[in-house]
Amino acid sequence: MHFVYIIQSIADPDQYYSGLTEDVEKRLRDHNCGKSKHTAKFKPWQLVSYHFFRNENTAVAFEKYLKTGSGRALAKKRFR
């Protein structure tokens, strides 16, 4: 399975990040340990939502969509 996840910074609740992984719990731990340069300065993080896909290409496409303006609007309206 391939997961697209959305996390929110606890320290700065206006900060969100979406990503792709095969292990959501491990990836959240990595974000909270500062292993990602994109999210280290806003840790700790909490999981907001995750969505699973059997097809990796579909997961990649959905993650890319969430990083667009309309994708961020959808996430804000439906997943937060």
Secondary structure as GFF3:
##gff-version 3
##sequence-region A 1 80
A	DSSP	beta_strand	2	9	.	.	.	ID=ss1
A	DSSP	beta_strand	16	21	.	.	.	ID=ss2
A	DSSP	alpha_helix	24	32	.	.	.	ID=ss3
A	DSSP	three_ten_helix	40	42	.	.	.	ID=ss4
A	DSSP	beta_strand	45	53	.	.	.	ID=ss5
A	DSSP	alpha_helix	56	66	.	.	.	ID=ss6
A	DSSP	alpha_helix	69	78	.	.	.	ID=ss7
###
